[in-house]
Amino acid sequence: MQANDGTIAESEDLDIRKASARLRSAGATQSRRSIVAASELLGGVSTATAEAFRSLNDALTPDAVTKAGLSACVYSGIREGNVRFLEELSHTSRRVFDALRPPDPNEPAPPHHETERIDYKRLAKLVAAEMRTGEAASG
């Protein structure tokens, strides 16, 4: 490939697609991290809420209400539910921050997956050969 100054340039240096592919890859990594963090957050809040309601339900058993009274059981259930909710949120917070953590400079880079180019001529030959064998087997 010839550059503007008349010299021959490496095609890799002028291939815009390679730089944009690297940029897309970096963006995809950050997007993936953001999606993972959001799903961790939503899942964690859901789990924390479920744990809080389980605690409330556990405190409202018929035996407990009979022994301590409804208001004491509701208070105990809400208190325990709040504790379990906040404990679960602390675990969720750790997972979210871990998902968003930028890579450590000493950490090896994730493997780069480049897509292979499709050889359409070879694909057409394979499809034609498969169609011929399919026709020969059925007819």
BAFISE-968637 format. One record per residue (C-alpha): residue number from 1; residue in one letter; x, y, z. Coordinates in nm, 3 decimals. Layout:
residues N
[atom NUM,'a',[X,Y,Z]]
...
end
This chain:
residues 139
[atom 1,'m',[0.000,0.000,0.000]]
[atom 2,'q',[0.133,0.343,-0.090]]
[atom 3,'a',[0.128,0.628,0.163]]
[atom 4,'n',[0.067,0.995,0.073]]
[atom 5,'d',[0.439,1.068,0.062]]
[atom 6,'g',[0.496,0.799,-0.203]]
[atom 7,'t',[0.655,0.543,0.029]]
[atom 8,'i',[0.521,0.195,0.081]]
[atom 9,'a',[0.350,0.169,0.418]]
[atom 10,'e',[0.267,-0.137,0.618]]
[atom 11,'s',[-0.099,-0.226,0.563]]
[atom 12,'e',[-0.131,-0.295,0.936]]
[atom 13,'d',[-0.040,0.066,1.018]]
[atom 14,'l',[-0.307,0.212,0.788]]
[atom 15,'d',[-0.579,-0.043,0.847]]
[atom 16,'i',[-0.843,0.152,1.038]]
[atom 17,'r',[-1.036,-0.164,1.112]]
[atom 18,'k',[-0.760,-0.297,1.337]]
[atom 19,'a',[-0.757,0.012,1.560]]
[atom 20,'s',[-1.135,0.020,1.572]]
[atom 21,'a',[-1.140,-0.351,1.652]]
[atom 22,'r',[-0.907,-0.289,1.946]]
[atom 23,'l',[-1.127,0.001,2.057]]
[atom 24,'r',[-1.441,-0.212,2.020]]
[atom 25,'s',[-1.275,-0.489,2.219]]
[atom 26,'a',[-1.184,-0.249,2.500]]
[atom 27,'g',[-1.536,-0.107,2.497]]
[atom 28,'a',[-1.683,-0.456,2.499]]
[atom 29,'t',[-1.475,-0.546,2.802]]
[atom 30,'q',[-1.597,-0.240,2.992]]
[atom 31,'s',[-1.955,-0.301,2.878]]
[atom 32,'r',[-1.935,-0.660,2.995]]
[atom 33,'r',[-1.804,-0.547,3.333]]
[atom 34,'s',[-2.086,-0.295,3.365]]
[atom 35,'i',[-2.348,-0.555,3.276]]
[atom 36,'v',[-2.201,-0.803,3.523]]
[atom 37,'a',[-2.194,-0.536,3.795]]
[atom 38,'a',[-2.554,-0.435,3.726]]
[atom 39,'s',[-2.673,-0.795,3.734]]
[atom 40,'e',[-2.480,-0.857,4.056]]
[atom 41,'l',[-2.643,-0.548,4.209]]
[atom 42,'l',[-2.995,-0.638,4.103]]
[atom 43,'g',[-2.954,-1.002,4.203]]
[atom 44,'g',[-2.804,-0.902,4.536]]
[atom 45,'v',[-3.084,-0.661,4.620]]
[atom 46,'s',[-3.337,-0.931,4.528]]
[atom 47,'t',[-3.160,-1.187,4.747]]
[atom 48,'a',[-3.127,-0.939,5.034]]
[atom 49,'t',[-3.497,-0.856,5.015]]
[atom 50,'a',[-3.590,-1.224,5.008]]
[atom 51,'e',[-3.370,-1.288,5.313]]
[atom 52,'a',[-3.536,-1.001,5.500]]
[atom 53,'f',[-3.883,-1.140,5.433]]
[atom 54,'r',[-3.771,-1.491,5.530]]
[atom 55,'s',[-3.657,-1.353,5.866]]
[atom 56,'l',[-3.989,-1.178,5.917]]
[atom 57,'n',[-4.179,-1.495,5.825]]
[atom 58,'d',[-3.961,-1.703,6.058]]
[atom 59,'a',[-4.043,-1.468,6.346]]
[atom 60,'l',[-4.419,-1.485,6.279]]
[atom 61,'t',[-4.469,-1.855,6.344]]
[atom 62,'p',[-4.791,-1.939,6.530]]
[atom 63,'d',[-4.596,-2.067,6.833]]
[atom 64,'a',[-4.384,-1.751,6.857]]
[atom 65,'v',[-4.688,-1.523,6.827]]
[atom 66,'t',[-4.870,-1.724,7.093]]
[atom 67,'k',[-4.574,-1.701,7.334]]
[atom 68,'a',[-4.453,-1.343,7.277]]
[atom 69,'g',[-4.744,-1.169,7.109]]
[atom 70,'l',[-4.783,-1.030,6.759]]
[atom 71,'s',[-4.617,-0.693,6.814]]
[atom 72,'a',[-4.306,-0.848,6.975]]
[atom 73,'c',[-4.276,-1.098,6.690]]
[atom 74,'v',[-4.319,-0.829,6.423]]
[atom 75,'y',[-4.052,-0.616,6.593]]
[atom 76,'s',[-3.816,-0.914,6.620]]
[atom 77,'g',[-3.881,-1.018,6.258]]
[atom 78,'i',[-3.824,-0.668,6.121]]
[atom 79,'r',[-3.506,-0.627,6.326]]
[atom 80,'e',[-3.365,-0.962,6.212]]
[atom 81,'g',[-3.482,-0.899,5.855]]
[atom 82,'n',[-3.305,-0.564,5.851]]
[atom 83,'v',[-2.983,-0.723,5.976]]
[atom 84,'r',[-2.996,-1.000,5.714]]
[atom 85,'f',[-3.082,-0.748,5.440]]
[atom 86,'l',[-2.780,-0.531,5.524]]
[atom 87,'e',[-2.548,-0.831,5.557]]
[atom 88,'e',[-2.649,-0.955,5.214]]
[atom 89,'l',[-2.609,-0.607,5.067]]
[atom 90,'s',[-2.254,-0.594,5.202]]
[atom 91,'h',[-2.174,-0.916,5.013]]
[atom 92,'t',[-2.342,-0.774,4.703]]
[atom 93,'s',[-2.143,-0.452,4.730]]
[atom 94,'r',[-1.818,-0.650,4.735]]
[atom 95,'r',[-1.919,-0.846,4.423]]
[atom 96,'v',[-2.021,-0.527,4.238]]
[atom 97,'f',[-1.694,-0.352,4.318]]
[atom 98,'d',[-1.499,-0.664,4.217]]
[atom 99,'a',[-1.684,-0.671,3.885]]
[atom 100,'l',[-1.602,-0.305,3.818]]
[atom 101,'r',[-1.240,-0.324,3.934]]
[atom 102,'p',[-0.999,-0.221,3.660]]
[atom 103,'p',[-0.739,-0.484,3.572]]
[atom 104,'d',[-0.420,-0.483,3.773]]
[atom 105,'p',[-0.117,-0.381,3.562]]
[atom 106,'n',[0.061,-0.699,3.675]]
[atom 107,'e',[-0.238,-0.913,3.581]]
[atom 108,'p',[-0.208,-1.090,3.246]]
[atom 109,'a',[-0.428,-0.948,2.974]]
[atom 110,'p',[-0.738,-1.148,2.887]]
[atom 111,'p',[-0.704,-1.352,2.569]]
[atom 112,'h',[-0.788,-1.155,2.259]]
[atom 113,'h',[-1.037,-1.333,2.038]]
[atom 114,'e',[-1.020,-1.220,1.681]]
[atom 115,'t',[-1.282,-1.344,1.444]]
[atom 116,'e',[-1.157,-1.546,1.155]]
[atom 117,'r',[-1.248,-1.440,0.805]]
[atom 118,'i',[-1.494,-1.669,0.631]]
[atom 119,'d',[-1.364,-1.833,0.316]]
[atom 120,'y',[-1.683,-1.808,0.110]]
[atom 121,'k',[-1.545,-2.003,-0.186]]
[atom 122,'r',[-1.453,-2.294,0.039]]
[atom 123,'l',[-1.789,-2.270,0.214]]
[atom 124,'a',[-1.973,-2.278,-0.120]]
[atom 125,'k',[-1.775,-2.585,-0.225]]
[atom 126,'l',[-1.855,-2.762,0.102]]
[atom 127,'v',[-2.225,-2.678,0.074]]
[atom 128,'a',[-2.235,-2.796,-0.288]]
[atom 129,'a',[-2.057,-3.120,-0.197]]
[atom 130,'e',[-2.296,-3.177,0.093]]
[atom 131,'m',[-2.595,-3.112,-0.131]]
[atom 132,'r',[-2.459,-3.360,-0.388]]
[atom 133,'t',[-2.411,-3.630,-0.123]]
[atom 134,'g',[-2.757,-3.558,0.016]]
[atom 135,'e',[-2.913,-3.590,-0.331]]
[atom 136,'a',[-2.719,-3.909,-0.403]]
[atom 137,'a',[-2.831,-4.064,-0.073]]
[atom 138,'s',[-3.199,-3.976,-0.123]]
[atom 139,'g',[-3.225,-4.050,-0.496]]
end
